[in-house]
Amino acid sequence: MTAPTRPSTHTGKLLFALISRLHLYIGLFVGPFILIAALSGIAYLLSPPLEEWLYHDTLNGVNQGEPQPLAEQIAAAQRYLDSATLPSAVRPAPDPGSTTRLMYSEPSLGPSEHRAVFVDPISLEVTGETTVYGTSGILPLRTAIDHFHRQLLMGNVGRLYSELAASWLWVAALGGVLLWIRQRRSLKALVSPHRTRRRHATLGLVLSLGLLFFSATGLTWSQWAGDNIAELRHAWGWGTPSASTALNDTDSQVVDEHAEHHGHMAMVATSITPEDFDRALNAARQAGLSAARMQLTPPSTPQQAWRVAEIDRQWPTQVDQVALHPRSMAVTDQTDFATFPWAAKLTRWGIDLHMGVLFGIANQIVLALIAAGLVTLIVWGYLMAWRRLRAVSGQRFPTVAEPFWQLPLSAKLSLLAGTIAVGLALPVLGASLAIFVVIDALRWTIKKRYTARTLNARHSNTMR
């Protein structure tokens, strides 16, 4: 007689079967979305050198001589544009040989797009103009890649693709780690052609932390889950402080780190003069802002102050801000990154790391390698799925519903409660999972009926 199987062992086997089949389904049906995100992410990470080459003449000017005041540079742009309009933001040249960026708001531009005129601060020559995007000020090449990476160039509808990929990536990564832990001994004994499975499992384990990072930071940009994350951070007091420009209110406001994805710069108040930009820059320097990369945003109404912000997001991060009174240039409010809550700091660093700007070229190369490894995992996954389908030709594909239904009631309830909670926090994951469950349950029901009819038919033939 054989010893009876312990309930805990039986439950463990059912959970393992459930995770294994779910991991397979994620790879088959969500894999294409993750693949597109990985490939477009690689293109984005490797685009800065190409962008520097493509727009070299626009971004670079004379590197010998004394830079002229911002007022003179603005006047040069006004002559070029044949307009007295002042820029809605100015980014002074960060180093010798680079150009100053003057950004203008225009109704014809899309959300967070600005018309940028580039002026050589030494020769006062306008080196070019183009549309720039977001707080990072990326140029058209990288803007197109960024839009494709986040939304397939389809607006908010396309954003569902990237949110779907980010929502399921962490599930696939954790599921793969659990499968490796359960199967690590048997994986060593695999021989060709099953070695692909061992390589897939090993590479997935090595990349797991990177994949979890991609998923977590990608979700902060998403439409539905991102809103939930923002509300949670605000409720817990983890918002990112910003210098308040309200002259009658010195309390700090909470801003969205992803402001580059939406909104326009406001028009400039009529009382502002070109010389005020030099005054604001000098006042900000005296207030302690020392970064080479700065952005000056003039007030749009008489009730607003100037905002001067450091925008150097490379390590060490320099993103301090000051608000300046438009007449006296006295500091009315100030934020210091060193005093940010740790959650706000981690969010800032996570975003910059995801975008490949925190540690420069090394950051971009490491992330590109992780993304390339993810592409390899998906290709190997489809290769294994193809071999499996050929091996079970004529049989029905296994369902997830079967092992779930066989779980003890307590395990089913716990799993169901956890799934609902995750689905509410990540709505795109929850909605796609609901669709998946319905389809899989129908398949399981059909499979049971087919099996029952087959057994009845065999029994009838035997009786005859």
N, C-alpha and C positions, 0 to 999 in steps of 0.2 A: 504494500500500500504506500502511496506517496503522501507526503505531508501536505495538509491543506495550505493554500496560498493565503498569506496574511492580507487583511483588508488594505493596510497601508501600502503594501507592495503592489497590489492590484490597482489601487488608485494612482500610484506613481507611474505605472505602465500606461494607464489611460491618459494621464496628463502628458506623458512623453509622446504618445501617439497624436494627441491633440496639437501639441506644439510643433511636431514634425510636419503634420499636414498643413497647419496654418502657415508655417514657414515656406512650404512649397507653394501654397496658393498666393502668398504675398509676392514671391518671386515671379510667378507666372503672370499675374494680373496687374500688380503695381510696379513690377520691374521695369517696364518700358518708360514709365514716368520718372522713375529714379534714374534710369539711364540717360534720359534727355537732360535732366538737371545736372548730372555729373559731367556730361560732355560740355554743356554750355558753361558750367562752372569752371572747367579747365580753360576754356577759351577766354573767359573773363579774367582769370588769374594771370594768364600769360599775355594779356593784351597791353599792359602799360608800356613795355618797351616798343611795341608796334605803334602805339598811340604817340609816344615821344618822337619816333621817327617820322610818322605821317604828318604831325603838326609841329615839326621842329622850328620852322621859320616863324610860326605864330607865337610859340612859347618862349622863344629866345631872342635876345637883342644884343646891343652893344655891352661889352663887359668892362670897358675902360672909360672912366670919367665919373663925374659927380651926378648922382640922381637928382632930378628936379622935384620941387614940391608937388604934392598930389594935386594942388589947385592947377598947376601948369599941365599936368597930365590929363586932368579932366577937361581943360580948355582944348587940348589937342583932340580929344575924342569928340568934343562938341563941334569943332571945325570939320572933323571927318564926317560926322552925322548931319552936319548943317542944322543943328538944333541946340537950343539952350537947355534942354532937359538934363537934369542931374541924374547920376546913376543911383539905383536903389540899394546898391552895395558895392564896396570897393575892396579888392584884395591886393594890397601893395606887393610889389615884387619881393619875393622871399629871400633872394640872394642875387649877387652880381651876375649879370648876363641873362636874367629872366625878365619877364614882362609883367606889368601891372594889369590886373583884370578888372575892368569896369563893367558891372552887370546892370542891365536895364529890364524893367518889367514891361511886357507888351501883352495886350489882351489876346493876340493871335496865338500865343505860345501855350503849350500844354501845361498840366500841373507840374510845378517845381522846375519849369524850364525858364531860362533867362537868356537874353541876348547879351553876349559878352564881347566887348571890344578890348583888344589887347594893345597896350601902349608901352613902348620902350621908355623906361623912366629916365634914361640918359639923353637919347637923341630926340625924344618926344615923337618918334615915328609910330604910326599905327601899323602894327605888324599883321593884323588880321582881325576877323570877327567870326564868331560861330555861335551856335546854340549850346549852352552847357546845361547840365542836369544835376540837381540835388545839392546838398550841402558839401559834398565832396567835389563838386564841379567837374564831373567827368565830361569828356568831349564826345562828339557824335558816334565815333566807332564803339567806344565802350558803352555808351548809352544804349545803342542797338543790341549789343550782346547782353547787357543787364536786363533790358526789357524782355528779351527772349528767354533768359534764364529764369526770370520771375513769373512771366505771364504769357510766354509764347507769342508775344506781340498781339495779344487778344484782349488787353485791358483786364478788368475785374473778373471776367469769365475765365480768362486764361490763368488767373492767379489760383484757381482751384486745383490746377495741375500740380503746381509747386507745393501747395499746402497738402495735397494728397501724398506727394512723395515724402515731404518732411514728416508728416504724421505717421506714416507706416515705417519709415526708415529705422527708427529706434526700436520698434517692435521686431522687425526683421533682425536687427543687430543683436538684441538681447536673446531672441529665440535661437539664433545661431550659436551664441555662447553657451546656452543651456544644452543644446544638442551636442556641442563639442564635449562638454563636461560629462554627459551621459555616455557618449560613444568614443571617448578618447582612446580607450584600449583597443577597441575593434578597428578603429581607423588605421592604426599602425600596421595591421595585418592585411590591409587591402592591396591588391595587385592590379596591374594594368588590365582593362581600361578603367578600373574603379579608383585609380589613384587620383583622378580629377576630383573626386569627392573629398579625399584627404587634403588636397591642395586648397580646395574651396573652404573647407572648415578651418584649416590653419591660417590662411590669409584673412578670413573673416574675423578670427580671434585677434590677430595682430592689429587689424584696422578698427576693431570694435569701439575703442574710445574716440577715435576720429569720426566715426559714423554717428555716434551719439552726440558729439559736438555739432556736426553738421545739422542733425535733426533739431536739436534744442535751439541753436541760434537761428536756423531757418524758420522755425515756428514763430519767433518774435516778429518776423516781417509779414507773417501770413495775415489774411483778412479776418478770419473767424477766431482761430486760436490766438492770434496776436492781440486781438481786442481783449480776450479773456485774460491774457498774461498782463496786459497793460492795466486792466482794472484791478487785478490781484496786487500788482506792485504798488499801485496808488493806494489801495486799502491798507497795505502793510507799511506805508510810508517809505517805499523804496524808489520813489520817483527821482528823476534826475533834475537837480535844481538848475534854474536859469536866472540870470539877473533880470529883475523886473524893470520894464521901461515905463511903467505907469508912474507919473510924477506925484500923484496923490496917494500912492500905495507902495511902500517899500518892501512889502512881503514878497518873497521869492515865489515864482510860478514854476509849475512842473511842465516840462516840455517833452515831446516825443523824440527819441533819438533817431527815429526814421522819418524825420521831417523832409528828407530829400525825396520821399516818395509821394508827397502831396503838398498842395498849397502854392501860392504865388507870393513874391515879395510885394510889399505895399508901395504905393507911390510916395514920393518924397515931399515933405512939407515945404510950402512955398517960401518960408523964411530962411531956409538953408542956403548957404553960399558955398562955392568950391573951396574957399579958404577954411571953412569949418571942418573939412575932412582932415586937414593938417592939424588943426587945433585938437580934434578928437583923438588922432593918433598920438600926439605928444602927451595928452592928458592920460591916455591909457598906459603909455610907457611909464609915466611918472607914478601911476597907480600900481605898478608891479607886473604888468603883462610883458613878458620878455620873449615870447615865441617869435620865430621868423615868419611864420605863416599866421596872418591875421585877417579878419574881415570886419569892416566898418559898415554898420547899417544905420543910416540917418533916420530920424523920427518921421513918421508919416502924418502926424497931427501935432498941433501945438501942445497937447497934453502928454506927449511921449518924450522919452529921453533917447539919446543915442545908445546903441548897443555895440560894443567893441568886443570881439571874441577871438581867442586863440583857436586855431583850427588845425593844429599840428597833432595828428592822431597816431604818429609813429611813437615808438617807445623811446624815452619816457613821455607819456601822454601829457600834452599841454592844451587844455580846453577851458582855461579860466575865462571869465567874462566880467565886464564892468558896464554899468549903465551911467551915462553922463548927462548932466543938465545941459540942454541945448544952448543956453546963453553963457553960463559961467563955466561950463565943462567940469563942474564939481562932480565927484562920484556920488550917485544917489543909491546905488546898490552894487553888490559885487558877489561873485561866487568863486570859490577856490576848489579845484578838483581834489586837492589833498584832504578836504573836509567832507567830501561826498560820502554818503553811506556806502558800505562795502557792496551792497547789492547793485547800486548805481555804477560803481567802479567796475564790477564784474560784467555788468551789461555792456558798458562802454568798451571794455577790452574784448569781450566776446564778439561784438559786432565788428570791431576793427580787425580782429584776428580772422573772422569769417571772410571779410572782404580782402584780406591779404595786405593790409596796410600797416599793421602793428609792428611787424619786424621786417618790413621791406621785402627784398627779393627772396630772402631765406623763407619768409612766411609764405610767399606765393609758391615757391617750389615744393615745400612740404605739403601744402594743401592740394596742389596739383597732383602730387604723387598719391595722396590718399584717394582723391577722386578717380585717378587712373586705376588704382586698386579696386575701387568700387565697380568700375566698368568691367574689370576682369572677373570679379565675383559674379556679376550678372551674366556675362557670357558663359562662364563655367556652369552656372546654375541652369541656363537654358540647355546647354549640352547634356547635363545629367538628366534633365526632365525629358529630353528627346529620347535618350537611351532607355529611360524608364518606361516611356510610352510604348516604345518598340518591344520592350521585354514583356509587357503586359497586354500586348495586342489582343483585342477581342474581349478584354475584361473592362469593367466599368471603373472609372477613376475613383479612388477612395474619397470619402466625405469626412468633413470635420464633425458633423452632427453625430455620427455613430459613436466615437469615443466619448464625446461630451454627454450624450444621453445615458451612457452606461456608468457615469460617475455617481458616487453616493450623493444623496440629496444635499448634505451640508456643503460638499465640494462644489456642486452645481450652483447653489445659492451664492456662495462666496465668489465664485468666478463670475457669475452673472452681475452681482453688485459691483465688483471691481470694473467690469467691462462697461457698465452703464456710467459709472463715475468718469472713467477715461473718455467715453464717448461724449459726455456733456462738456468736458474741458476741451476736447479736440473735436469740434462738431463735424468736420469733414471726415475724420477717421470714423466717428460714430455713424454717420450717414452711410458711408461706403461699407462699413461692417454690417449694418442692418440689411443692406441690399445683398451682401454676400451671404448672410445667414439665411435669408429667405430662399435664395436660389439653392444653397447647399441643402437646406431642409427639404425642399421639393425633390432634389436629386436623391436624397436618402430615402424619402417616402416611396418614390418611384422604384428605387433599387430594391427595397423591401418587398414591394408588391410583385416585382418581376421575379425575385427569388422565390417568393411563396408560390407563384403560379408555376414556376419551373419544378419545384419540389412536388406540387400536387400532380402535375402532369406525369412526372416520373413514377410517383406512387400509383397512379391510375394504370400506367403501362405495366407496372410490376404485378398488380392485381389481376390484370388480364392474362 
